[in-house]
Amino acid sequence: MESIQLFTDEHDDVLIPNEIVEIMLSKDVTIQAAWRIYRGLTQKDVAEKLGIKQAAVSQFEKSEDPRKDNIERLAQLYQCIVEQLTMD
């Protein structure tokens, strides 16, 4: 029998809630947008809470490589950890 090599890293214990995954799949949105929807917020709500423009929130949600400071602010707002917003 051939053995399978396992690779581990510091994010092995990070879980994405099933509800977030379901939102991502059913609405075809990014993980950042799914968290926003899960928390019952609009892009305008997020913009107001972070003191930025709605267009900036839209850019956060479309970015494939979001800036660390933006992700940290969103994680705090969405009450999750940074790794749950990046899926790295």
mmCIF file as gemmi writes it, N, C-alpha and C atoms, coordinates in Angstrom:
data_model
loop_
_atom_site.group_PDB
_atom_site.id
_atom_site.type_symbol
_atom_site.label_atom_id
_atom_site.label_alt_id
_atom_site.label_comp_id
_atom_site.label_asym_id
_atom_site.label_entity_id
_atom_site.label_seq_id
_atom_site.pdbx_PDB_ins_code
_atom_site.Cartn_x
_atom_site.Cartn_y
_atom_site.Cartn_z
_atom_site.occupancy
_atom_site.B_iso_or_equiv
_atom_site.pdbx_formal_charge
_atom_site.auth_seq_id
_atom_site.auth_asym_id
_atom_site.pdbx_PDB_model_num
ATOM 1 N N . MET Axp A 1 ? 0.839 -1.167 0 1 0 ? 1 A 1
ATOM 2 C CA . MET Axp A 1 ? 0 0 0 1 0 ? 1 A 1
ATOM 3 C C . MET Axp A 1 ? 0.893 1.243 0 1 0 ? 1 A 1
ATOM 4 N N . GLU Axp A 2 ? 0.565 2.191 -0.861 1 0 ? 2 A 1
ATOM 5 C CA . GLU Axp A 2 ? 1.33 3.423 -0.97 1 0 ? 2 A 1
ATOM 6 C C . GLU Axp A 2 ? 0.88 4.405 0.112 1 0 ? 2 A 1
ATOM 7 N N . SER Axp A 3 ? 1.834 5.025 0.773 1 0 ? 3 A 1
ATOM 8 C CA . SER Axp A 3 ? 1.466 6.003 1.804 1 0 ? 3 A 1
ATOM 9 C C . SER Axp A 3 ? 1.236 7.371 1.165 1 0 ? 3 A 1
ATOM 10 N N . ILE Axp A 4 ? 0.387 8.15 1.807 1 0 ? 4 A 1
ATOM 11 C CA . ILE Axp A 4 ? 0.066 9.492 1.342 1 0 ? 4 A 1
ATOM 12 C C . ILE Axp A 4 ? 0.714 10.474 2.296 1 0 ? 4 A 1
ATOM 13 N N . GLN Axp A 5 ? 1.485 11.382 1.736 1 0 ? 5 A 1
ATOM 14 C CA . GLN Axp A 5 ? 2.175 12.359 2.558 1 0 ? 5 A 1
ATOM 15 C C . GLN Axp A 5 ? 1.235 13.512 2.895 1 0 ? 5 A 1
ATOM 16 N N . LEU Axp A 6 ? 1.174 13.881 4.152 1 0 ? 6 A 1
ATOM 17 C CA . LEU Axp A 6 ? 0.348 14.99 4.604 1 0 ? 6 A 1
ATOM 18 C C . LEU Axp A 6 ? 1.209 16.216 4.849 1 0 ? 6 A 1
ATOM 19 N N . PHE Axp A 7 ? 0.69 17.359 4.458 1 0 ? 7 A 1
ATOM 20 C CA . PHE Axp A 7 ? 1.367 18.619 4.712 1 0 ? 7 A 1
ATOM 21 C C . PHE Axp A 7 ? 0.488 19.434 5.646 1 0 ? 7 A 1
ATOM 22 N N . THR Axp A 8 ? 1.073 19.998 6.657 1 0 ? 8 A 1
ATOM 23 C CA . THR Axp A 8 ? 0.312 20.813 7.597 1 0 ? 8 A 1
ATOM 24 C C . THR Axp A 8 ? 0.895 22.218 7.646 1 0 ? 8 A 1
ATOM 25 N N . ASP Axp A 9 ? 0.056 23.154 8.07 1 0 ? 9 A 1
ATOM 26 C CA . ASP Axp A 9 ? 0.535 24.51 8.294 1 0 ? 9 A 1
ATOM 27 C C . ASP Axp A 9 ? -0.235 25.126 9.453 1 0 ? 9 A 1
ATOM 28 N N . GLU Axp A 10 ? 0.06 26.389 9.726 1 0 ? 10 A 1
ATOM 29 C CA . GLU Axp A 10 ? -0.518 27.047 10.901 1 0 ? 10 A 1
ATOM 30 C C . GLU Axp A 10 ? -2.015 27.31 10.788 1 0 ? 10 A 1
ATOM 31 N N . HIS Axp A 11 ? -2.599 27.105 9.602 1 0 ? 11 A 1
ATOM 32 C CA . HIS Axp A 11 ? -4.021 27.375 9.402 1 0 ? 11 A 1
ATOM 33 C C . HIS Axp A 11 ? -4.883 26.118 9.403 1 0 ? 11 A 1
ATOM 34 N N . ASP Axp A 12 ? -4.331 24.997 9.777 1 0 ? 12 A 1
ATOM 35 C CA . ASP Axp A 12 ? -5.077 23.75 9.742 1 0 ? 12 A 1
ATOM 36 C C . ASP Axp A 12 ? -6.308 23.737 10.639 1 0 ? 12 A 1
ATOM 37 N N . ASP Axp A 13 ? -6.301 24.53 11.676 1 0 ? 13 A 1
ATOM 38 C CA . ASP Axp A 13 ? -7.433 24.53 12.593 1 0 ? 13 A 1
ATOM 39 C C . ASP Axp A 13 ? -8.454 25.633 12.291 1 0 ? 13 A 1
ATOM 40 N N . VAL Axp A 14 ? -8.295 26.356 11.188 1 0 ? 14 A 1
ATOM 41 C CA . VAL Axp A 14 ? -9.212 27.423 10.816 1 0 ? 14 A 1
ATOM 42 C C . VAL Axp A 14 ? -10.359 26.821 10.017 1 0 ? 14 A 1
ATOM 43 N N . LEU Axp A 15 ? -11.555 27.11 10.474 1 0 ? 15 A 1
ATOM 44 C CA . LEU Axp A 15 ? -12.743 26.601 9.805 1 0 ? 15 A 1
ATOM 45 C C . LEU Axp A 15 ? -13.566 27.746 9.239 1 0 ? 15 A 1
ATOM 46 N N . ILE Axp A 16 ? -14.165 27.503 8.101 1 0 ? 16 A 1
ATOM 47 C CA . ILE Axp A 16 ? -15.109 28.442 7.514 1 0 ? 16 A 1
ATOM 48 C C . ILE Axp A 16 ? -16.498 27.892 7.827 1 0 ? 16 A 1
ATOM 49 N N . PRO Axp A 17 ? -17.349 28.667 8.513 1 0 ? 17 A 1
ATOM 50 C CA . PRO Axp A 17 ? -18.685 28.156 8.825 1 0 ? 17 A 1
ATOM 51 C C . PRO Axp A 17 ? -19.444 27.714 7.574 1 0 ? 17 A 1
ATOM 52 N N . ASN Axp A 18 ? -20.207 26.657 7.72 1 0 ? 18 A 1
ATOM 53 C CA . ASN Axp A 18 ? -20.98 26.118 6.613 1 0 ? 18 A 1
ATOM 54 C C . ASN Axp A 18 ? -21.882 27.178 5.985 1 0 ? 18 A 1
ATOM 55 N N . GLU Axp A 19 ? -22.445 28.053 6.802 1 0 ? 19 A 1
ATOM 56 C CA . GLU Axp A 19 ? -23.338 29.099 6.285 1 0 ? 19 A 1
ATOM 57 C C . GLU Axp A 19 ? -22.603 30.023 5.319 1 0 ? 19 A 1
ATOM 58 N N . ILE Axp A 20 ? -21.337 30.298 5.608 1 0 ? 20 A 1
ATOM 59 C CA . ILE Axp A 20 ? -20.542 31.161 4.728 1 0 ? 20 A 1
ATOM 60 C C . ILE Axp A 20 ? -20.307 30.469 3.391 1 0 ? 20 A 1
ATOM 61 N N . VAL Axp A 21 ? -19.965 29.196 3.442 1 0 ? 21 A 1
ATOM 62 C CA . VAL Axp A 21 ? -19.738 28.428 2.215 1 0 ? 21 A 1
ATOM 63 C C . VAL Axp A 21 ? -21.019 28.367 1.389 1 0 ? 21 A 1
ATOM 64 N N . GLU Axp A 22 ? -22.146 28.149 2.043 1 0 ? 22 A 1
ATOM 65 C CA . GLU Axp A 22 ? -23.423 28.088 1.331 1 0 ? 22 A 1
ATOM 66 C C . GLU Axp A 22 ? -23.742 29.409 0.635 1 0 ? 22 A 1
ATOM 67 N N . ILE Axp A 23 ? -23.483 30.529 1.313 1 0 ? 23 A 1
ATOM 68 C CA . ILE Axp A 23 ? -23.709 31.843 0.704 1 0 ? 23 A 1
ATOM 69 C C . ILE Axp A 23 ? -22.785 32.025 -0.502 1 0 ? 23 A 1
ATOM 70 N N . MET Axp A 24 ? -21.523 31.654 -0.344 1 0 ? 24 A 1
ATOM 71 C CA . MET Axp A 24 ? -20.566 31.779 -1.453 1 0 ? 24 A 1
ATOM 72 C C . MET Axp A 24 ? -21.055 31.021 -2.684 1 0 ? 24 A 1
ATOM 73 N N . LEU Axp A 25 ? -21.518 29.805 -2.462 1 0 ? 25 A 1
ATOM 74 C CA . LEU Axp A 25 ? -21.941 28.967 -3.584 1 0 ? 25 A 1
ATOM 75 C C . LEU Axp A 25 ? -23.275 29.41 -4.17 1 0 ? 25 A 1
ATOM 76 N N . SER Axp A 26 ? -24.25 29.698 -3.324 1 0 ? 26 A 1
ATOM 77 C CA . SER Axp A 26 ? -25.585 30.036 -3.827 1 0 ? 26 A 1
ATOM 78 C C . SER Axp A 26 ? -25.64 31.41 -4.48 1 0 ? 26 A 1
ATOM 79 N N . LYS Axp A 27 ? -24.838 32.348 -4.005 1 0 ? 27 A 1
ATOM 80 C CA . LYS Axp A 27 ? -24.86 33.707 -4.542 1 0 ? 27 A 1
ATOM 81 C C . LYS Axp A 27 ? -23.671 34.004 -5.448 1 0 ? 27 A 1
ATOM 82 N N . ASP Axp A 28 ? -22.758 33.037 -5.573 1 0 ? 28 A 1
ATOM 83 C CA . ASP Axp A 28 ? -21.556 33.188 -6.394 1 0 ? 28 A 1
ATOM 84 C C . ASP Axp A 28 ? -20.796 34.466 -6.032 1 0 ? 28 A 1
ATOM 85 N N . VAL Axp A 29 ? -20.454 34.569 -4.737 1 0 ? 29 A 1
ATOM 86 C CA . VAL Axp A 29 ? -19.728 35.738 -4.236 1 0 ? 29 A 1
ATOM 87 C C . VAL Axp A 29 ? -18.429 35.294 -3.571 1 0 ? 29 A 1
ATOM 88 N N . THR Axp A 30 ? -17.574 36.272 -3.311 1 0 ? 30 A 1
ATOM 89 C CA . THR Axp A 30 ? -16.311 35.997 -2.624 1 0 ? 30 A 1
ATOM 90 C C . THR Axp A 30 ? -16.574 35.738 -1.147 1 0 ? 30 A 1
ATOM 91 N N . ILE Axp A 31 ? -15.556 35.257 -0.471 1 0 ? 31 A 1
ATOM 92 C CA . ILE Axp A 31 ? -15.705 34.988 0.954 1 0 ? 31 A 1
ATOM 93 C C . ILE Axp A 31 ? -15.947 36.281 1.746 1 0 ? 31 A 1
ATOM 94 N N . GLN Axp A 32 ? -15.335 37.393 1.329 1 0 ? 32 A 1
ATOM 95 C CA . GLN Axp A 32 ? -15.569 38.66 2.023 1 0 ? 32 A 1
ATOM 96 C C . GLN Axp A 32 ? -17.026 39.085 1.891 1 0 ? 32 A 1
ATOM 97 N N . ALA Axp A 33 ? -17.587 38.952 0.694 1 0 ? 33 A 1
ATOM 98 C CA . ALA Axp A 33 ? -18.996 39.302 0.48 1 0 ? 33 A 1
ATOM 99 C C . ALA Axp A 33 ? -19.91 38.352 1.251 1 0 ? 33 A 1
ATOM 100 N N . ALA Axp A 34 ? -19.551 37.083 1.299 1 0 ? 34 A 1
ATOM 101 C CA . ALA Axp A 34 ? -20.367 36.112 2.029 1 0 ? 34 A 1
ATOM 102 C C . ALA Axp A 34 ? -20.438 36.451 3.515 1 0 ? 34 A 1
ATOM 103 N N . TRP Axp A 35 ? -19.316 36.842 4.096 1 0 ? 35 A 1
ATOM 104 C CA . TRP Axp A 35 ? -19.32 37.241 5.51 1 0 ? 35 A 1
ATOM 105 C C . TRP Axp A 35 ? -20.199 38.47 5.72 1 0 ? 35 A 1
ATOM 106 N N . ARG Axp A 36 ? -20.122 39.423 4.802 1 0 ? 36 A 1
ATOM 107 C CA . ARG Axp A 36 ? -20.943 40.633 4.919 1 0 ? 36 A 1
ATOM 108 C C . ARG Axp A 36 ? -22.427 40.271 4.886 1 0 ? 36 A 1
ATOM 109 N N . ILE Axp A 37 ? -22.799 39.44 3.932 1 0 ? 37 A 1
ATOM 110 C CA . ILE Axp A 37 ? -24.187 39.007 3.801 1 0 ? 37 A 1
ATOM 111 C C . ILE Axp A 37 ? -24.618 38.231 5.045 1 0 ? 37 A 1
ATOM 112 N N . TYR Axp A 38 ? -23.758 37.342 5.506 1 0 ? 38 A 1
ATOM 113 C CA . TYR Axp A 38 ? -24.04 36.539 6.702 1 0 ? 38 A 1
ATOM 114 C C . TYR Axp A 38 ? -24.306 37.422 7.92 1 0 ? 38 A 1
ATOM 115 N N . ARG Axp A 39 ? -23.586 38.518 8.007 1 0 ? 39 A 1
ATOM 116 C CA . ARG Axp A 39 ? -23.769 39.438 9.135 1 0 ? 39 A 1
ATOM 117 C C . ARG Axp A 39 ? -24.928 40.421 8.901 1 0 ? 39 A 1
ATOM 118 N N . GLY Axp A 40 ? -25.615 40.292 7.766 1 0 ? 40 A 1
ATOM 119 C CA . GLY Axp A 40 ? -26.788 41.118 7.487 1 0 ? 40 A 1
ATOM 120 C C . GLY Axp A 40 ? -26.474 42.56 7.142 1 0 ? 40 A 1
ATOM 121 N N . LEU Axp A 41 ? -25.319 42.775 6.532 1 0 ? 41 A 1
ATOM 122 C CA . LEU Axp A 41 ? -24.882 44.124 6.187 1 0 ? 41 A 1
ATOM 123 C C . LEU Axp A 41 ? -24.885 44.332 4.678 1 0 ? 41 A 1
ATOM 124 N N . THR Axp A 42 ? -25.145 45.555 4.269 1 0 ? 42 A 1
ATOM 125 C CA . THR Axp A 42 ? -24.982 45.936 2.868 1 0 ? 42 A 1
ATOM 126 C C . THR Axp A 42 ? -23.583 46.523 2.696 1 0 ? 42 A 1
ATOM 127 N N . GLN Axp A 43 ? -23.176 46.703 1.464 1 0 ? 43 A 1
ATOM 128 C CA . GLN Axp A 43 ? -21.893 47.362 1.226 1 0 ? 43 A 1
ATOM 129 C C . GLN Axp A 43 ? -21.917 48.778 1.797 1 0 ? 43 A 1
ATOM 130 N N . LYS Axp A 44 ? -23.066 49.436 1.695 1 0 ? 44 A 1
ATOM 131 C CA . LYS Axp A 44 ? -23.2 50.795 2.239 1 0 ? 44 A 1
ATOM 132 C C . LYS Axp A 44 ? -23.024 50.775 3.76 1 0 ? 44 A 1
ATOM 133 N N . ASP Axp A 45 ? -23.615 49.778 4.441 1 0 ? 45 A 1
ATOM 134 C CA . ASP Axp A 45 ? -23.457 49.654 5.895 1 0 ? 45 A 1
ATOM 135 C C . ASP Axp A 45 ? -21.987 49.522 6.275 1 0 ? 45 A 1
ATOM 136 N N . VAL Axp A 46 ? -21.29 48.645 5.56 1 0 ? 46 A 1
ATOM 137 C CA . VAL Axp A 46 ? -19.868 48.41 5.847 1 0 ? 46 A 1
ATOM 138 C C . VAL Axp A 46 ? -19.078 49.696 5.621 1 0 ? 46 A 1
ATOM 139 N N . ALA Axp A 47 ? -19.363 50.374 4.527 1 0 ? 47 A 1
ATOM 140 C CA . ALA Axp A 47 ? -18.664 51.622 4.218 1 0 ? 47 A 1
ATOM 141 C C . ALA Axp A 47 ? -18.856 52.648 5.338 1 0 ? 47 A 1
ATOM 142 N N . GLU Axp A 48 ? -20.081 52.782 5.813 1 0 ? 48 A 1
ATOM 143 C CA . GLU Axp A 48 ? -20.36 53.749 6.879 1 0 ? 48 A 1
ATOM 144 C C . GLU Axp A 48 ? -19.634 53.374 8.167 1 0 ? 48 A 1
ATOM 145 N N . LYS Axp A 49 ? -19.635 52.084 8.507 1 0 ? 49 A 1
ATOM 146 C CA . LYS Axp A 49 ? -18.984 51.636 9.741 1 0 ? 49 A 1
ATOM 147 C C . LYS Axp A 49 ? -17.468 51.79 9.684 1 0 ? 49 A 1
ATOM 148 N N . LEU Axp A 50 ? -16.894 51.663 8.479 1 0 ? 50 A 1
ATOM 149 C CA . LEU Axp A 50 ? -15.441 51.778 8.334 1 0 ? 50 A 1
ATOM 150 C C . LEU Axp A 50 ? -14.991 53.188 7.934 1 0 ? 50 A 1
ATOM 151 N N . GLY Axp A 51 ? -15.963 54.064 7.648 1 0 ? 51 A 1
ATOM 152 C CA . GLY Axp A 51 ? -15.619 55.431 7.271 1 0 ? 51 A 1
ATOM 153 C C . GLY Axp A 51 ? -14.988 55.538 5.895 1 0 ? 51 A 1
ATOM 154 N N . ILE Axp A 52 ? -15.477 54.705 4.974 1 0 ? 52 A 1
ATOM 155 C CA . ILE Axp A 52 ? -14.959 54.701 3.604 1 0 ? 52 A 1
ATOM 156 C C . ILE Axp A 52 ? -16.131 54.767 2.631 1 0 ? 52 A 1
ATOM 157 N N . LYS Axp A 53 ? -15.833 54.798 1.359 1 0 ? 53 A 1
ATOM 158 C CA . LYS Axp A 53 ? -16.88 54.826 0.329 1 0 ? 53 A 1
ATOM 159 C C . LYS Axp A 53 ? -17.339 53.406 -0.012 1 0 ? 53 A 1
ATOM 160 N N . GLN Axp A 54 ? -18.584 53.301 -0.446 1 0 ? 54 A 1
ATOM 161 C CA . GLN Axp A 54 ? -19.148 52.009 -0.827 1 0 ? 54 A 1
ATOM 162 C C . GLN Axp A 54 ? -18.329 51.37 -1.946 1 0 ? 54 A 1
ATOM 163 N N . ALA Axp A 55 ? -17.806 52.182 -2.841 1 0 ? 55 A 1
ATOM 164 C CA . ALA Axp A 55 ? -16.992 51.652 -3.94 1 0 ? 55 A 1
ATOM 165 C C . ALA Axp A 55 ? -15.75 50.936 -3.414 1 0 ? 55 A 1
ATOM 166 N N . ALA Axp A 56 ? -15.206 51.413 -2.301 1 0 ? 56 A 1
ATOM 167 C CA . ALA Axp A 56 ? -14.035 50.766 -1.7 1 0 ? 56 A 1
ATOM 168 C C . ALA Axp A 56 ? -14.408 49.384 -1.172 1 0 ? 56 A 1
ATOM 169 N N . VAL Axp A 57 ? -15.591 49.267 -0.582 1 0 ? 57 A 1
ATOM 170 C CA . VAL Axp A 57 ? -16.053 47.962 -0.095 1 0 ? 57 A 1
ATOM 171 C C . VAL Axp A 57 ? -16.204 47.001 -1.272 1 0 ? 57 A 1
ATOM 172 N N . SER Axp A 58 ? -16.755 47.49 -2.35 1 0 ? 58 A 1
ATOM 173 C CA . SER Axp A 58 ? -16.903 46.674 -3.558 1 0 ? 58 A 1
ATOM 174 C C . SER Axp A 58 ? -15.539 46.179 -4.043 1 0 ? 58 A 1
ATOM 175 N N . GLN Axp A 59 ? -14.548 47.053 -4.014 1 0 ? 59 A 1
ATOM 176 C CA . GLN Axp A 59 ? -13.19 46.666 -4.424 1 0 ? 59 A 1
ATOM 177 C C . GLN Axp A 59 ? -12.6 45.624 -3.48 1 0 ? 59 A 1
ATOM 178 N N . PHE Axp A 60 ? -12.821 45.783 -2.152 1 0 ? 60 A 1
ATOM 179 C CA . PHE Axp A 60 ? -12.343 44.783 -1.183 1 0 ? 60 A 1
ATOM 180 C C . PHE Axp A 60 ? -12.865 43.408 -1.577 1 0 ? 60 A 1
ATOM 181 N N . GLU Axp A 61 ? -14.162 43.381 -1.909 1 0 ? 61 A 1
ATOM 182 C CA . GLU Axp A 61 ? -14.814 42.1 -2.175 1 0 ? 61 A 1
ATOM 183 C C . GLU Axp A 61 ? -14.393 41.48 -3.501 1 0 ? 61 A 1
ATOM 184 N N . LYS Axp A 62 ? -13.886 42.273 -4.408 1 0 ? 62 A 1
ATOM 185 C CA . LYS Axp A 62 ? -13.449 41.762 -5.71 1 0 ? 62 A 1
ATOM 186 C C . LYS Axp A 62 ? -11.969 41.41 -5.746 1 0 ? 62 A 1
ATOM 187 N N . SER Axp A 63 ? -11.213 41.948 -4.811 1 0 ? 63 A 1
ATOM 188 C CA . SER Axp A 63 ? -9.765 41.799 -4.834 1 0 ? 63 A 1
ATOM 189 C C . SER Axp A 63 ? -9.335 40.359 -4.558 1 0 ? 63 A 1
ATOM 190 N N . GLU Axp A 64 ? -8.413 39.866 -5.367 1 0 ? 64 A 1
ATOM 191 C CA . GLU Axp A 64 ? -7.863 38.535 -5.148 1 0 ? 64 A 1
ATOM 192 C C . GLU Axp A 64 ? -6.698 38.571 -4.167 1 0 ? 64 A 1
ATOM 193 N N . ASP Axp A 65 ? -6.163 39.758 -3.944 1 0 ? 65 A 1
ATOM 194 C CA . ASP Axp A 65 ? -5.054 39.92 -3.006 1 0 ? 65 A 1
ATOM 195 C C . ASP Axp A 65 ? -5.311 41.165 -2.152 1 0 ? 65 A 1
ATOM 196 N N . PRO Axp A 66 ? -6.293 41.064 -1.234 1 0 ? 66 A 1
ATOM 197 C CA . PRO Axp A 66 ? -6.645 42.243 -0.433 1 0 ? 66 A 1
ATOM 198 C C . PRO Axp A 66 ? -5.521 42.659 0.499 1 0 ? 66 A 1
ATOM 199 N N . ARG Axp A 67 ? -5.458 43.945 0.75 1 0 ? 67 A 1
ATOM 200 C CA . ARG Axp A 67 ? -4.449 44.465 1.673 1 0 ? 67 A 1
ATOM 201 C C . ARG Axp A 67 ? -4.733 43.971 3.078 1 0 ? 67 A 1
ATOM 202 N N . LYS Axp A 68 ? -3.661 43.7 3.805 1 0 ? 68 A 1
ATOM 203 C CA . LYS Axp A 68 ? -3.778 43.145 5.15 1 0 ? 68 A 1
ATOM 204 C C . LYS Axp A 68 ? -4.585 44.055 6.075 1 0 ? 68 A 1
ATOM 205 N N . ASP Axp A 69 ? -4.355 45.363 6.01 1 0 ? 69 A 1
ATOM 206 C CA . ASP Axp A 69 ? -5.08 46.27 6.907 1 0 ? 69 A 1
ATOM 207 C C . ASP Axp A 69 ? -6.575 46.283 6.609 1 0 ? 69 A 1
ATOM 208 N N . ASN Axp A 70 ? -6.946 46.157 5.345 1 0 ? 70 A 1
ATOM 209 C CA . ASN Axp A 70 ? -8.368 46.094 4.99 1 0 ? 70 A 1
ATOM 210 C C . ASN Axp A 70 ? -9.012 44.82 5.525 1 0 ? 70 A 1
ATOM 211 N N . ILE Axp A 71 ? -8.324 43.706 5.362 1 0 ? 71 A 1
ATOM 212 C CA . ILE Axp A 71 ? -8.851 42.428 5.845 1 0 ? 71 A 1
ATOM 213 C C . ILE Axp A 71 ? -8.974 42.443 7.368 1 0 ? 71 A 1
ATOM 214 N N . GLU Axp A 72 ? -8.012 43.04 8.044 1 0 ? 72 A 1
ATOM 215 C CA . GLU Axp A 72 ? -8.071 43.115 9.509 1 0 ? 72 A 1
ATOM 216 C C . GLU Axp A 72 ? -9.276 43.927 9.97 1 0 ? 72 A 1
ATOM 217 N N . ARG Axp A 73 ? -9.563 45.022 9.284 1 0 ? 73 A 1
ATOM 218 C CA . ARG Axp A 73 ? -10.725 45.855 9.631 1 0 ? 73 A 1
ATOM 219 C C . ARG Axp A 73 ? -12.022 45.1 9.377 1 0 ? 73 A 1
ATOM 220 N N . LEU Axp A 74 ? -12.085 44.386 8.261 1 0 ? 74 A 1
ATOM 221 C CA . LEU Axp A 74 ? -13.289 43.607 7.954 1 0 ? 74 A 1
ATOM 222 C C . LEU Axp A 74 ? -13.477 42.474 8.955 1 0 ? 74 A 1
ATOM 223 N N . ALA Axp A 75 ? -12.405 41.813 9.32 1 0 ? 75 A 1
ATOM 224 C CA . ALA Axp A 75 ? -12.497 40.712 10.283 1 0 ? 75 A 1
ATOM 225 C C . ALA Axp A 75 ? -13.051 41.212 11.61 1 0 ? 75 A 1
ATOM 226 N N . GLN Axp A 76 ? -12.593 42.365 12.039 1 0 ? 76 A 1
ATOM 227 C CA . GLN Axp A 76 ? -13.093 42.928 13.288 1 0 ? 76 A 1
ATOM 228 C C . GLN Axp A 76 ? -14.593 43.237 13.159 1 0 ? 76 A 1
ATOM 229 N N . LEU Axp A 77 ? -14.987 43.841 12.063 1 0 ? 77 A 1
ATOM 230 C CA . LEU Axp A 77 ? -16.388 44.181 11.837 1 0 ? 77 A 1
ATOM 231 C C . LEU Axp A 77 ? -17.267 42.932 11.751 1 0 ? 77 A 1
ATOM 232 N N . TYR Axp A 78 ? -16.785 41.906 11.05 1 0 ? 78 A 1
ATOM 233 C CA . TYR Axp A 78 ? -17.575 40.688 10.846 1 0 ? 78 A 1
ATOM 234 C C . TYR Axp A 78 ? -17.431 39.682 11.988 1 0 ? 78 A 1
ATOM 235 N N . GLN Axp A 79 ? -16.628 40.032 12.983 1 0 ? 79 A 1
ATOM 236 C CA . GLN Axp A 79 ? -16.425 39.186 14.165 1 0 ? 79 A 1
ATOM 237 C C . GLN Axp A 79 ? -15.918 37.787 13.787 1 0 ? 79 A 1
ATOM 238 N N . CYS Axp A 80 ? -14.862 37.799 12.985 1 0 ? 80 A 1
ATOM 239 C CA . CYS Axp A 80 ? -14.215 36.55 12.604 1 0 ? 80 A 1
ATOM 240 C C . CYS Axp A 80 ? -12.708 36.802 12.645 1 0 ? 80 A 1
ATOM 241 N N . ILE Axp A 81 ? -11.935 35.802 12.287 1 0 ? 81 A 1
ATOM 242 C CA . ILE Axp A 81 ? -10.493 35.994 12.252 1 0 ? 81 A 1
ATOM 243 C C . ILE Axp A 81 ? -10.043 36.21 10.803 1 0 ? 81 A 1
ATOM 244 N N . VAL Axp A 82 ? -8.914 36.853 10.656 1 0 ? 82 A 1
ATOM 245 C CA . VAL Axp A 82 ? -8.403 37.211 9.329 1 0 ? 82 A 1
ATOM 246 C C . VAL Axp A 82 ? -8.352 35.995 8.405 1 0 ? 82 A 1
ATOM 247 N N . GLU Axp A 83 ? -7.886 34.859 8.925 1 0 ? 83 A 1
ATOM 248 C CA . GLU Axp A 83 ? -7.748 33.669 8.086 1 0 ? 83 A 1
ATOM 249 C C . GLU Axp A 83 ? -9.088 33.186 7.535 1 0 ? 83 A 1
ATOM 250 N N . GLN Axp A 84 ? -10.181 33.514 8.211 1 0 ? 84 A 1
ATOM 251 C CA . GLN Axp A 84 ? -11.499 33.116 7.717 1 0 ? 84 A 1
ATOM 252 C C . GLN Axp A 84 ? -11.962 34.014 6.567 1 0 ? 84 A 1
ATOM 253 N N . LEU Axp A 85 ? -11.287 35.097 6.328 1 0 ? 85 A 1
ATOM 254 C CA . LEU Axp A 85 ? -11.629 35.991 5.228 1 0 ? 85 A 1
ATOM 255 C C . LEU Axp A 85 ? -10.735 35.824 4.015 1 0 ? 85 A 1
ATOM 256 N N . THR Axp A 86 ? -9.683 35.083 4.148 1 0 ? 86 A 1
ATOM 257 C CA . THR Axp A 86 ? -8.716 34.994 3.051 1 0 ? 86 A 1
ATOM 258 C C . THR Axp A 86 ? -8.635 33.623 2.407 1 0 ? 86 A 1
ATOM 259 N N . MET Axp A 87 ? -8.968 32.588 3.124 1 0 ? 87 A 1
ATOM 260 C CA . MET Axp A 87 ? -8.905 31.211 2.621 1 0 ? 87 A 1
ATOM 261 C C . MET Axp A 87 ? -7.522 30.85 2.098 1 0 ? 87 A 1
ATOM 262 N N . ASP Axp A 88 ? -6.486 31.409 2.689 1 0 ? 88 A 1
ATOM 263 C CA . ASP Axp A 88 ? -5.105 31.089 2.277 1 0 ? 88 A 1
ATOM 264 C C . ASP Axp A 88 ? -4.655 29.782 2.878 1 0 ? 88 A 1
